[in-house]
Amino acid sequence: MKTCITWKGNVSFLAESGSGHSVLMDGAPEAGGQNLGPRPMEMLLMGLGGCTAFDVVMILKKARQDITDCVVEIVAQRATIDPKIFTHIHLHFIITGHNVRTQQVERAIHLSAEKYCSASMMLKQTVDITHDFEIIDD
């Protein structure tokens, strides 16, 4: 896996993935940014959310759960002094579908957090990560 980060001026950087996609990251205005894109630490949370959502959807589909949507809301706290690492991350899953079983959602989230999601596995070494969920029947 490869990525390339190119400085675009001030505190703005273009991240290009090995798969040919790109995203512009920028710092906060108080740090000299122009608010042109997400902050790098926000990107880290987005990666975590995407990684675990992918796993949960795949696991629920394999379990033949009739899901129509999966949203992961993430709230993180950071240390107040440098390095301002994440100290706690909470992931709230909102699973929508027809007759989705609670036990299957619990299992999918657990498997993602403890076995499949590489981002979760790395981050949990230094960050307290918690999860909860709700199921919306549509």
PyRosetta script that sets phi, psi and omega in degrees:
from pyrosetta import init, pose_from_sequence

init()
pose = pose_from_sequence("MKTCITWKGNVSFLAESGSGHSVLMDGAPEAGGQNLGPRPMEMLLMGLGGCTAFDVVMILKKARQDITDCVVEIVAQRATIDPKIFTHIHLHFIITGHNVRTQQVERAIHLSAEKYCSASMMLKQTVDITHDFEIIDD")
pose.set_psi(1, 136.7)
pose.set_omega(1, 179.6)
pose.set_phi(2, -135.2)
pose.set_psi(2, 155.3)
pose.set_omega(2, 170.7)
pose.set_phi(3, -149.2)
pose.set_psi(3, 157.9)
pose.set_omega(3, 178.9)
pose.set_phi(4, -131.9)
pose.set_psi(4, 131.1)
pose.set_omega(4, 178.8)
pose.set_phi(5, -111.8)
pose.set_psi(5, 123.4)
pose.set_omega(5, -177.9)
pose.set_phi(6, -118.6)
pose.set_psi(6, 126.6)
pose.set_omega(6, 178.5)
pose.set_phi(7, -68.1)
pose.set_psi(7, 131.2)
pose.set_omega(7, -178.7)
pose.set_phi(8, -113.3)
pose.set_psi(8, 10.2)
pose.set_omega(8, 179.8)
pose.set_phi(9, 109.3)
pose.set_psi(9, 155.3)
pose.set_omega(9, -175.8)
pose.set_phi(10, 48.7)
pose.set_psi(10, -120.3)
pose.set_omega(10, 176.3)
pose.set_phi(11, -121.5)
pose.set_psi(11, 40.7)
pose.set_omega(11, -180.0)
pose.set_phi(12, -109.5)
pose.set_psi(12, 135.6)
pose.set_omega(12, -177.3)
pose.set_phi(13, -137.1)
pose.set_psi(13, 140.6)
pose.set_omega(13, 175.9)
pose.set_phi(14, -100.5)
pose.set_psi(14, 121.1)
pose.set_omega(14, 177.1)
pose.set_phi(15, -99.3)
pose.set_psi(15, 124.5)
pose.set_omega(15, 179.3)
pose.set_phi(16, -118.4)
pose.set_psi(16, 125.8)
pose.set_omega(16, -177.5)
pose.set_phi(17, -85.5)
pose.set_psi(17, 161.3)
pose.set_omega(17, 176.4)
pose.set_phi(18, -65.5)
pose.set_psi(18, -20.6)
pose.set_omega(18, 179.2)
pose.set_phi(19, -88.3)
pose.set_psi(19, 5.8)
pose.set_omega(19, 173.5)
pose.set_phi(20, 93.0)
pose.set_psi(20, 12.8)
pose.set_omega(20, 178.9)
pose.set_phi(21, -105.6)
pose.set_psi(21, 157.0)
pose.set_omega(21, -180.0)
pose.set_phi(22, -140.8)
pose.set_psi(22, 155.9)
pose.set_omega(22, 176.9)
pose.set_phi(23, -146.5)
pose.set_psi(23, 138.7)
pose.set_omega(23, 177.7)
pose.set_phi(24, -91.1)
pose.set_psi(24, 128.1)
pose.set_omega(24, 175.7)
pose.set_phi(25, -109.8)
pose.set_psi(25, 147.8)
pose.set_omega(25, 179.6)
pose.set_phi(26, -146.4)
pose.set_psi(26, 155.3)
pose.set_omega(26, 177.4)
pose.set_phi(27, -84.1)
pose.set_psi(27, 168.7)
pose.set_omega(27, 176.5)
pose.set_phi(28, -68.1)
pose.set_psi(28, 151.0)
pose.set_omega(28, 179.1)
pose.set_phi(29, -54.1)
pose.set_psi(29, -37.1)
pose.set_omega(29, 179.6)
pose.set_phi(30, -68.1)
pose.set_psi(30, -13.1)
pose.set_omega(30, 176.8)
pose.set_phi(31, -105.4)
pose.set_psi(31, 9.8)
pose.set_omega(31, 179.4)
pose.set_phi(32, 99.4)
pose.set_psi(32, 3.5)
pose.set_omega(32, 179.2)
pose.set_phi(33, -83.9)
pose.set_psi(33, 171.2)
pose.set_omega(33, 179.4)
pose.set_phi(34, -116.9)
pose.set_psi(34, 12.4)
pose.set_omega(34, 179.7)
pose.set_phi(35, 58.2)
pose.set_psi(35, 41.4)
pose.set_omega(35, -178.1)
pose.set_phi(36, -86.8)
pose.set_psi(36, -9.9)
pose.set_omega(36, -178.6)
pose.set_phi(37, -169.8)
pose.set_psi(37, 178.8)
pose.set_omega(37, 179.9)
pose.set_phi(38, -66.5)
pose.set_psi(38, 156.0)
pose.set_omega(38, 175.8)
pose.set_phi(39, -75.1)
pose.set_psi(39, 153.5)
pose.set_omega(39, 179.1)
pose.set_phi(40, -55.7)
pose.set_psi(40, -39.7)
pose.set_omega(40, 179.3)
pose.set_phi(41, -70.0)
pose.set_psi(41, -29.6)
pose.set_omega(41, 173.2)
pose.set_phi(42, -65.7)
pose.set_psi(42, -38.1)
pose.set_omega(42, 178.4)
pose.set_phi(43, -61.7)
pose.set_psi(43, -37.3)
pose.set_omega(43, 177.5)
pose.set_phi(44, -61.1)
pose.set_psi(44, -45.1)
pose.set_omega(44, 177.0)
pose.set_phi(45, -65.1)
pose.set_psi(45, -38.6)
pose.set_omega(45, 177.9)
pose.set_phi(46, -62.8)
pose.set_psi(46, -40.4)
pose.set_omega(46, 177.5)
pose.set_phi(47, -62.7)
pose.set_psi(47, -43.5)
pose.set_omega(47, 177.0)
pose.set_phi(48, -59.4)
pose.set_psi(48, -47.8)
pose.set_omega(48, -179.2)
pose.set_phi(49, -62.4)
pose.set_psi(49, -42.8)
pose.set_omega(49, 179.0)
pose.set_phi(50, -65.4)
pose.set_psi(50, -41.1)
pose.set_omega(50, -179.7)
pose.set_phi(51, -61.9)
pose.set_psi(51, -49.8)
pose.set_omega(51, -176.5)
pose.set_phi(52, -73.6)
pose.set_psi(52, -35.6)
pose.set_omega(52, 177.4)
pose.set_phi(53, -62.7)
pose.set_psi(53, -41.9)
pose.set_omega(53, 177.2)
pose.set_phi(54, -55.9)
pose.set_psi(54, -50.2)
pose.set_omega(54, -179.6)
pose.set_phi(55, -60.2)
pose.set_psi(55, -49.5)
pose.set_omega(55, -175.6)
pose.set_phi(56, -60.7)
pose.set_psi(56, -44.7)
pose.set_omega(56, 178.7)
pose.set_phi(57, -62.0)
pose.set_psi(57, -45.8)
pose.set_omega(57, -179.0)
pose.set_phi(58, -63.1)
pose.set_psi(58, -43.2)
pose.set_omega(58, -179.8)
pose.set_phi(59, -65.1)
pose.set_psi(59, -43.1)
pose.set_omega(59, 179.1)
pose.set_phi(60, -66.1)
pose.set_psi(60, -37.5)
pose.set_omega(60, 176.9)
pose.set_phi(61, -65.0)
pose.set_psi(61, -42.6)
pose.set_omega(61, 178.2)
pose.set_phi(62, -63.4)
pose.set_psi(62, -30.1)
pose.set_omega(62, 177.6)
pose.set_phi(63, -83.4)
pose.set_psi(63, 7.8)
pose.set_omega(63, 177.8)
pose.set_phi(64, 60.2)
pose.set_psi(64, 37.4)
pose.set_omega(64, 175.1)
pose.set_phi(65, -88.0)
pose.set_psi(65, 135.1)
pose.set_omega(65, -176.2)
pose.set_phi(66, -86.0)
pose.set_psi(66, 76.5)
pose.set_omega(66, -179.1)
pose.set_phi(67, -93.5)
pose.set_psi(67, 144.3)
pose.set_omega(67, 179.0)
pose.set_phi(68, -117.1)
pose.set_psi(68, -13.6)
pose.set_omega(68, 179.9)
pose.set_phi(69, -160.3)
pose.set_psi(69, 151.5)
pose.set_omega(69, 174.7)
pose.set_phi(70, -143.9)
pose.set_psi(70, 119.9)
pose.set_omega(70, 178.2)
pose.set_phi(71, -122.2)
pose.set_psi(71, 137.2)
pose.set_omega(71, 175.6)
pose.set_phi(72, -121.3)
pose.set_psi(72, 114.5)
pose.set_omega(72, 176.5)
pose.set_phi(73, -96.5)
pose.set_psi(73, 127.3)
pose.set_omega(73, -175.3)
pose.set_phi(74, -119.5)
pose.set_psi(74, 131.2)
pose.set_omega(74, 175.3)
pose.set_phi(75, -123.2)
pose.set_psi(75, 130.4)
pose.set_omega(75, -178.6)
pose.set_phi(76, -130.4)
pose.set_psi(76, 146.8)
pose.set_omega(76, 172.3)
pose.set_phi(77, -110.8)
pose.set_psi(77, 146.0)
pose.set_omega(77, 179.4)
pose.set_phi(78, -121.7)
pose.set_psi(78, 155.4)
pose.set_omega(78, 174.7)
pose.set_phi(79, -61.9)
pose.set_psi(79, 153.1)
pose.set_omega(79, -177.8)
pose.set_phi(80, -88.1)
pose.set_psi(80, -14.0)
pose.set_omega(80, 179.0)
pose.set_phi(81, -118.3)
pose.set_psi(81, 157.3)
pose.set_omega(81, -179.7)
pose.set_phi(82, -68.5)
pose.set_psi(82, 141.5)
pose.set_omega(82, -6.6)
pose.set_phi(83, -75.2)
pose.set_psi(83, 134.2)
pose.set_omega(83, -174.9)
pose.set_phi(84, -81.8)
pose.set_psi(84, 68.7)
pose.set_omega(84, -178.5)
pose.set_phi(85, -72.3)
pose.set_psi(85, 160.7)
pose.set_omega(85, 172.8)
pose.set_phi(86, -69.9)
pose.set_psi(86, 134.4)
pose.set_omega(86, 177.3)
pose.set_phi(87, -106.4)
pose.set_psi(87, -26.5)
pose.set_omega(87, 177.3)
pose.set_phi(88, -152.4)
pose.set_psi(88, 137.2)
pose.set_omega(88, 175.9)
pose.set_phi(89, -129.6)
pose.set_psi(89, 128.3)
pose.set_omega(89, 176.5)
pose.set_phi(90, -117.8)
pose.set_psi(90, 128.3)
pose.set_omega(90, 178.2)
pose.set_phi(91, -110.6)
pose.set_psi(91, 123.7)
pose.set_omega(91, 177.4)
pose.set_phi(92, -112.5)
pose.set_psi(92, 114.6)
pose.set_omega(92, -179.5)
pose.set_phi(93, -92.9)
pose.set_psi(93, 134.9)
pose.set_omega(93, 173.8)
pose.set_phi(94, -118.4)
pose.set_psi(94, 107.7)
pose.set_omega(94, -177.4)
pose.set_phi(95, -105.7)
pose.set_psi(95, 124.8)
pose.set_omega(95, 178.7)
pose.set_phi(96, -112.7)
pose.set_psi(96, 139.8)
pose.set_omega(96, 178.0)
pose.set_phi(97, 174.9)
pose.set_psi(97, -166.3)
pose.set_omega(97, -177.6)
pose.set_phi(98, -110.7)
pose.set_psi(98, 117.4)
pose.set_omega(98, 177.5)
pose.set_phi(99, 54.5)
pose.set_psi(99, 39.7)
pose.set_omega(99, 178.8)
pose.set_phi(100, -72.0)
pose.set_psi(100, 130.5)
pose.set_omega(100, -176.3)
pose.set_phi(101, -85.7)
pose.set_psi(101, 131.6)
pose.set_omega(101, 179.3)
pose.set_phi(102, -54.4)
pose.set_psi(102, -45.2)
pose.set_omega(102, -177.8)
pose.set_phi(103, -60.3)
pose.set_psi(103, -37.5)
pose.set_omega(103, -179.6)
pose.set_phi(104, -69.8)
pose.set_psi(104, -37.9)
pose.set_omega(104, 178.2)
pose.set_phi(105, -67.2)
pose.set_psi(105, -44.8)
pose.set_omega(105, 177.1)
pose.set_phi(106, -56.9)
pose.set_psi(106, -45.1)
pose.set_omega(106, -179.6)
pose.set_phi(107, -63.2)
pose.set_psi(107, -44.8)
pose.set_omega(107, -178.6)
pose.set_phi(108, -62.8)
pose.set_psi(108, -43.8)
pose.set_omega(108, 179.7)
pose.set_phi(109, -65.4)
pose.set_psi(109, -43.1)
pose.set_omega(109, 179.2)
pose.set_phi(110, -61.9)
pose.set_psi(110, -46.5)
pose.set_omega(110, 179.9)
pose.set_phi(111, -62.5)
pose.set_psi(111, -40.7)
pose.set_omega(111, 177.5)
pose.set_phi(112, -62.3)
pose.set_psi(112, -48.5)
pose.set_omega(112, -175.8)
pose.set_phi(113, -68.0)
pose.set_psi(113, -33.8)
pose.set_omega(113, -171.9)
pose.set_phi(114, -106.2)
pose.set_psi(114, -10.5)
pose.set_omega(114, -174.9)
pose.set_phi(115, -136.4)
pose.set_psi(115, -42.7)
pose.set_omega(115, -168.1)
pose.set_phi(116, -103.6)
pose.set_psi(116, -37.7)
pose.set_omega(116, -173.1)
pose.set_phi(117, -79.1)
pose.set_psi(117, 107.0)
pose.set_omega(117, -179.0)
pose.set_phi(118, -59.3)
pose.set_psi(118, -39.4)
pose.set_omega(118, -179.8)
pose.set_phi(119, -63.9)
pose.set_psi(119, -43.9)
pose.set_omega(119, 177.7)
pose.set_phi(120, -62.0)
pose.set_psi(120, -43.9)
pose.set_omega(120, -177.5)
pose.set_phi(121, -62.2)
pose.set_psi(121, -39.3)
pose.set_omega(121, 178.7)
pose.set_phi(122, -71.6)
pose.set_psi(122, -48.8)
pose.set_omega(122, -175.3)
pose.set_phi(123, -66.0)
pose.set_psi(123, -34.7)
pose.set_omega(123, -176.4)
pose.set_phi(124, -67.3)
pose.set_psi(124, -11.5)
pose.set_omega(124, 176.6)
pose.set_phi(125, -67.7)
pose.set_psi(125, -26.0)
pose.set_omega(125, -176.9)
pose.set_phi(126, -129.5)
pose.set_psi(126, -6.5)
pose.set_omega(126, -175.0)
pose.set_phi(127, -126.8)
pose.set_psi(127, 140.2)
pose.set_omega(127, 172.9)
pose.set_phi(128, -77.0)
pose.set_psi(128, 115.0)
pose.set_omega(128, -178.4)
pose.set_phi(129, -115.2)
pose.set_psi(129, 127.7)
pose.set_omega(129, 177.5)
pose.set_phi(130, -122.1)
pose.set_psi(130, 160.5)
pose.set_omega(130, -177.4)
pose.set_phi(131, -139.0)
pose.set_psi(131, 149.1)
pose.set_omega(131, 163.9)
pose.set_phi(132, -151.3)
pose.set_psi(132, 176.8)
pose.set_omega(132, -176.7)
pose.set_phi(133, -156.2)
pose.set_psi(133, 164.1)
pose.set_omega(133, 170.0)
pose.set_phi(134, -138.1)
pose.set_psi(134, 151.5)
pose.set_omega(134, 178.8)
pose.set_phi(135, -117.2)
pose.set_psi(135, 129.3)
pose.set_omega(135, 177.0)
pose.set_phi(136, -110.9)
pose.set_psi(136, 121.3)
pose.set_omega(136, 179.6)
pose.set_phi(137, -89.0)
pose.set_psi(137, 120.9)
pose.set_omega(137, 179.1)
pose.set_phi(138, -118.6)
pose.dump_pdb("model.pdb")
